[in-house]
Amino acid sequence: MVADSSVQPSLLQGFPARAPSAGITTAAQLPVARVLVESSLPHLDRPFDYAVPASLDQDARPGVRVKVKFNGQDLNGFLLERVAESDAGHTLVPLAKVVSPVPVLTPAVRDLATAVAARYAGTVSDVLRLAIPPRVARLEKDFPSSADSGEAGTLPGTPGPSAWTAYGTGPAFLRHLAGGGAPRAVVNPLQGYGPAGWPHLLAEAAAAAYGSGRGALVVVPDYRDLDRLEAALKDVLPEDAVARLTADDGPTPRYRNYLRLLGGTAKVAIGTRSAAFAPVQDLGLVACWDDGDDLHIEQRAPYAHAREVLLLRAEQESAACLLAGHSRSTEVQRLVESGWAVPVSAARGTLRATVPRVVSTADSFEQARDPLATIARLPHAAWQAAKEGLERGPVLVQVARAGYAPSLVCETCRQPARCGNCQGPLALAGTSALPQCRWCSTPAPDWKCSHCGGSRLRKGATGVLRTAEELGRAFPGKTVITSSGDQVKAQVGEAKALVVATVGAEPVATGGYAAALLLDGDSLLRRETLRAGEDTVRRWFNAAALVRPAPDGGLVVVTAADTAATGALLRWDPAGYAQRELSLRMELQLPPAVRIASVTGPRAAVEHYTDAVEAGLGSAGITVRTAGPAPLMLTAPASGRRSAEDVRTLLFFPYGQAAAVVRVLRVTRAASAAKRTVEPVQLRLDGVDVL
């Protein structure tokens, strides 16, 4: 076959830009390479045929990185497959270069990327950008030509008592997994520290899959969880069997571990959200810790959630699935109620002996003892718990806001204090600091209230630094440790100290906390979001699980109104709360009872896109519920990321119609991008922050 290097696919339609000229010699066998170019343009989300020069025949294997000519540009891409003939209908452009002979894109990862793009109405190229780490060329010289995993499947010695014995059918789950089965389980670990903590549960599950001769993949929200999981795995697996994948480690360690998994020298992958695409061979288990954490959501298109990626992977590769968390998300509860996954729970007696005692300052007994408990930020019960807890060990204090005084109001009329420059909220960074805008950082020394003309400010909310200052005065002589913002601590010792942390930044105490105070509960529950209650319960359980058991004096005091969320914590019943939340969502037809797509952009572009989508769905006999377009609630206009004229339209559709609806969303977006008649819109599916 003769090919011409001057004939190039068009950037828009893919037809030759110029007529063929001088040719080259192509490979004798399978001379056509199908290449996916790296482009986020939706209408280019398909393979393009290129000729394979004879000089690149040996290196041009499926899965390798290549460079191709595309509309006069040199673009990177992945070689998907080689075939004997092309149906392009024109003389093919030859591959310009094989960037690396290492096949970094495996068939399993390619199929997974295709499925993720189809679920989230994205492009395969965007998904692969998340899945495959940037190349570090000098590491590839050591890449093994064949898998050599040594004693894969051999465990290092006899493990101690299993942490799963406290969870009813937990040992049966491990046996099924170790026997080569693919069970699907949901577990809510009772403790977040020590040998019975969640890292050891997940490590034992990974070891069971490894012992059966298969691989395992565990995804956690952040580096602190990853460090704890890695330490637990060292007790049950050979050190060289585990590969850690996270961008926080830098490009070189990340790519080295990716190649270890690719070559089969490591069988267990652990990491943050992008590790869900790790090329684990003979995958036997996928696991996700704390799926309700929004760190599992990719911030770049197509905004995939690591939990959903793992669920797709479990289906595609017939692997076991384990979803674990101290609380239970409504998405996981839906899987349980549908029968897709089975809950693994501890007996009630075991639970009472393992978890701390929980006290609410809003119950009638505490109200009778302290009538001011509902308005005091630190009621007497909380103060007493901290005082007694400090006699036995560290005490955790969870607060809602970072900073010193993150919100200020007018002392006269109680209206929020706003910046005169951008209308952003004012805040205080310290005791003697000037009021400053949180958006544009403009100081406001001569602030005047636009409502009443007042000039005096008061704190509308108290941050972690102010709380630590107040507790230091309340407990003189006691050490006060803060953990928040960019000063998050992973662990504290057993010394008697007050540990004040924002939600999600709570350090792990070596022997567990003697007590925990969960402050600002009402402000967490009052947030204007559909998931305010669900997210608050998750944060409460994550903190409470770090406290010692009730028989050892462990006590948790929650300062919030008497709500369903507070009741779930008092009963230690995360599953019951998730069941209640899901039933309400099903009644109202809100996510996750249905799927949701959000279309954001200029009004004309959004209306044009949604009209085209509704027309496409109408031709297929499908009707979806829509809301909008509505103006966006601006959160940071000074950033310039969004125009004041941007709007958002929401589309709600059932799971049974999801495949057809998402297909129309993708096709319409691709057609709009190819025509370029209107501005592009942002399309997100199942976004947790749009309601």
C-alpha angles and dihedrals in degrees: 000000000000121000133184124222092206095061108090134178114250116249090235110032106013098235124133114284094203138012119271120269131171114001139215135218114265131205115288093228128041093356096178122083121195108214132190107210120215102251132130092209106118095217091058093056095116138079120274123207120240132175119249111227115221089241090062096041096107098045099038096091127150110276099027126125114252139179119224140179112251121173092331094313132106105235131181121233147153125259104232101182145332122238137179099240140024127221093199092109096223139073109284128240112237123241107268096209145342100233094196132001091217110106096225093167109071122195090248093053091044091053091046092050090050091051093047092050090050093050096047098035090242137126125271089229091059091050093049090051086062096039103050118053121227115279122261101193099198091061094059096072088073094047108127118242089216136018113274107173097159112210095005110176094025116119121216102247132308115322121225126246111324118250087214095070090085092060108073104231091021096107089049089053091053092047091050090049094046090050092060097263129137108228121172115217142171118205133179107204114217097213133046099195141043130028091317093052125118096262090065092048092054092042091055091050091051090048091052091054091045091050090056089059094257136111131251136210124200124183123195131179104246148000094271092059089043093055091051093048092048091052091051092049091055088067095057107026138048109266094237091053093071126075121190119213120189134127089227090073093060132248098287100055091039095053092042091056091044089056091048090057091043092053094044096243088120123043103181122063123193127177150106126300100303089055087075085085095051113142096240112172120229091005111209104165139027118189135180126195120210098351091185091071109105090219085081089068116091112233094211129069129317086028095216122184115231090226092059091046090054092047090053090048093050089054095045097046098033091238131156117258130213122185112188135178140136087247130028126242121222089243090059091044088056090055090051094049092047090055094241091118133026123223118237108203139174121242115261093247092052090048094053091050093049108041128064125256112265123212126187119207088210098066120105095252094055091042090056091050094044115022091183094056093104094058102031116092090212107031121198093259091056093046091049092049091052092047094051094039092055088062090062105033145302121343123211121218114191118200131181103227137051124220128037107287105354093178131041130189136188110270091218105046101013092231116147113268111242134197115253090217104051105358091246122148119275122230142176121236095194148347096283098027124119120246108270135186114253091210107044099012092232112156117235107200094152098041119167125191111246091209105048105003093244120153103197122094134203133187114272092185134013119228132208095269094052090045091052090049092052094046090049089059093044092052106033116196094023122118114247119202123188128203119184146108112005092345098071116155120211099201143008130196131241095270118125105262143133110248110198112192139165118240110288094016098082112137120224114249113222095233098020129267120288090219141352131211115204104200131181093030094148093054089053092049094047095060112125098244134104091238099048094112095040093049093046092052090050092052092047094051092046090056096040092052088064091063124094120258120276093250087060092051098264112161134180121194118194119194104203139107120279101272137143088266092055091047092053091055093046091053092037089232111143092157092055092051092049090050091051093048093048093050090053091048091049091051091050094038093236129142131320088024085061134014122254135206122195122203114196131181143079113344096246092049094047093048092047092050097045092047089053091047093050090049091051092048092046091056087055092048094249125135123192131192113246134193121193158315089233129165115260119251100241114226101175114012092167090068091068093219095121133033120230087239095059116118137188132219123194125209120197121197137163123254091246091064096035097102093052094043094048090048090056091046091054095044093048092048092049092049091048092050092050094050095042091200094137136024116278121260131215112246120196129172124207094357110178095208101055096081 
